[in-house]
Amino acid sequence: MYELCPETPADTPEVEALLDLCFAPGRTALSSYRLRDGVAPVLPLCLMLRDDFGALMGAIRYWPVRVGASPVLLLGPVAVHPTAQGEGLGGLLMRESLSRATAMGWQRVMLVGDLPYYRRFGFWKLEGVEMPPPTNPDRVLGIELVPGAWSGITGAVERETGDPRPADRRTPGCIQVAPPDHHSA
């Protein structure tokens, strides 16, 4: 069994250590990090996955951004400990966090990533949505949590400076989850 819990500020150093382990040096120089700088994450959607021994095995984070006047969730990073990669934990984090985002009332999510991986969750290449350079436009992906939510949304992705939260809706706290079926990753 795994325990899936929202990240708290006390967890930040441990999550950052996992991200450092999983990603190349210089990850914080990426354009998506400039959109996060000085902006609070959407903590109910920043989830951590721990094994039976309490070891952090995976984490996912979300940040508020804007495209034009529209609020958007920026997904990322998502990381799985190298010893557990390929076991479906990334898929578990993706599905649970997107479900919680929908329950919270968010309408659309975007990320910068590989379409062949993220397509299985419903993401597609966004047209007319521009991440700060030097982002490859083919890697700018989106998903609608509400049908039609990306319709007519184009322009530059910008930092969120206000409070973009949808109406306050409760999301689950910690839950116990079974190890995923490797084929549903």
C-alpha positions in Angstrom: 0.0 0.0 0.0 1.0 3.6 -0.5 -0.2 6.7 1.3 -1.1 9.7 -0.9 -1.1 13.0 0.9 -1.1 16.7 0.0 2.3 18.3 0.4 2.7 20.6 3.3 5.4 23.3 3.6 7.3 21.0 6.0 7.6 18.5 3.2 9.2 20.9 0.8 12.8 20.0 1.5 12.1 16.3 1.0 10.2 16.9 -2.3 12.9 19.2 -3.6 15.5 16.5 -2.8 13.4 14.0 -4.9 13.2 16.5 -7.7 16.9 17.0 -7.6 17.5 13.2 -7.8 15.1 12.8 -10.7 15.9 15.8 -12.9 19.1 17.2 -14.4 21.0 20.0 -12.7 19.7 23.3 -13.8 16.0 22.3 -13.7 15.1 25.5 -12.0 16.4 27.5 -15.0 13.6 26.2 -17.2 11.0 28.7 -18.3 8.2 27.0 -16.3 10.1 27.8 -13.1 10.0 31.5 -14.0 6.2 31.3 -14.0 6.3 29.7 -10.5 8.8 32.1 -9.0 7.2 34.0 -6.1 3.9 32.3 -6.6 2.3 29.9 -4.1 1.6 26.4 -5.4 -2.0 25.0 -5.4 -1.2 22.9 -2.3 -4.3 20.7 -2.3 -3.1 19.4 -5.7 0.6 19.0 -4.7 0.6 15.4 -3.8 3.2 13.0 -2.3 3.2 9.3 -2.5 4.9 7.4 0.4 5.6 3.6 0.7 4.8 1.5 3.8 8.1 2.6 5.3 7.3 6.3 4.9 9.8 6.8 2.1 8.9 9.5 -0.5 8.4 7.6 -3.8 6.7 10.3 -5.9 5.4 13.8 -6.0 3.4 16.1 -8.3 2.9 19.8 -8.1 0.6 22.4 -9.6 0.9 26.2 -10.0 -1.6 28.8 -11.0 -0.9 30.7 -14.2 -3.0 32.8 -16.7 -3.4 32.6 -20.5 -5.0 35.9 -21.3 -7.7 36.5 -18.7 -8.2 32.8 -18.1 -6.9 30.9 -15.0 -5.0 27.8 -15.8 -3.3 25.1 -13.8 0.4 24.5 -14.7 1.2 20.9 -13.9 4.7 20.0 -12.9 7.0 18.8 -12.0 5.9 15.2 -11.5 8.7 12.8 -10.3 9.0 9.2 -9.2 11.9 7.9 -7.3 14.3 6.1 -9.7 13.9 2.8 -7.8 10.1 2.8 -8.5 10.0 4.2 -12.0 8.0 2.0 -14.4 5.7 0.8 -11.7 2.8 3.1 -12.6 3.2 5.6 -9.7 3.5 8.6 -12.1 0.1 7.6 -13.6 -1.4 7.2 -10.2 -0.3 10.7 -9.3 -1.5 12.1 -12.6 -5.0 10.5 -12.3 -5.6 11.4 -8.7 -4.4 15.0 -9.0 -6.5 15.6 -12.1 -9.5 14.1 -10.4 -8.9 16.5 -7.4 -8.4 19.5 -9.7 -11.8 18.7 -11.3 -13.4 18.4 -7.9 -12.0 21.7 -6.9 -13.6 23.4 -9.9 -10.5 24.0 -12.1 -11.4 24.0 -15.8 -8.1 23.5 -17.7 -4.5 22.2 -17.1 -1.4 22.7 -19.1 2.2 21.3 -18.9 5.4 21.2 -20.8 6.2 17.6 -21.6 6.3 14.6 -24.0 3.0 14.1 -25.9 3.5 10.3 -26.2 3.6 10.0 -22.4 0.9 12.5 -21.5 -1.6 11.6 -24.3 -2.8 8.6 -22.2 -4.2 11.1 -19.6 -6.0 13.1 -22.3 -3.4 15.8 -23.0 -2.9 17.2 -26.5 -0.7 19.8 -28.1 -2.0 23.3 -27.5 -2.1 25.7 -30.4 -1.6 29.4 -29.8 -0.6 29.1 -26.2 2.9 30.5 -25.8 5.3 29.5 -23.0 8.2 31.8 -22.3 11.2 31.0 -24.4 13.1 28.8 -24.9 10.2 26.3 -24.6 9.6 24.1 -27.6 6.0 24.8 -28.7 5.5 21.1 -29.6 5.8 20.3 -25.9 3.1 22.7 -24.7 0.2 20.4 -23.8 -3.2 20.9 -22.3 -6.3 19.0 -21.1 -9.8 20.2 -20.5 -11.4 19.3 -17.1 -14.6 20.8 -18.4 -15.6 20.3 -22.0 -14.7 23.3 -24.2 -12.5 24.9 -21.5 -9.6 25.6 -23.9 -11.9 26.9 -26.6 -10.7 30.3 -27.7 -7.9 30.4 -25.0 -4.7 31.6 -26.7 -1.8 33.9 -25.9 1.2 34.1 -23.6 1.3 32.1 -20.4 1.9 34.5 -17.5 2.5 34.3 -13.8 -0.6 34.5 -11.7 -0.5 37.5 -9.4 -4.0 37.3 -7.9 -6.0 34.6 -6.3 -7.2 32.3 -9.1 -8.8 29.7 -6.9 -12.2 28.4 -7.9 -14.9 28.3 -5.3 -13.6 26.6 -2.2 -14.5 22.9 -2.5 -13.1 20.3 -0.1 -10.6 17.8 -1.5 -9.6 14.6 0.2 -6.6 14.6 2.5 -4.5 11.5 2.8 -5.7 8.3 1.4 -4.4 4.7 1.1 -3.9 3.5 -2.4 -3.0 0.0 -3.7 0.1 -0.4 -5.9 -1.0 0.4 -9.5 -1.4 -2.3 -12.1 1.8 -1.9 -14.2 -0.1 -1.9 -17.4 -2.3 1.1 -16.5 0.7 3.4 -16.0 
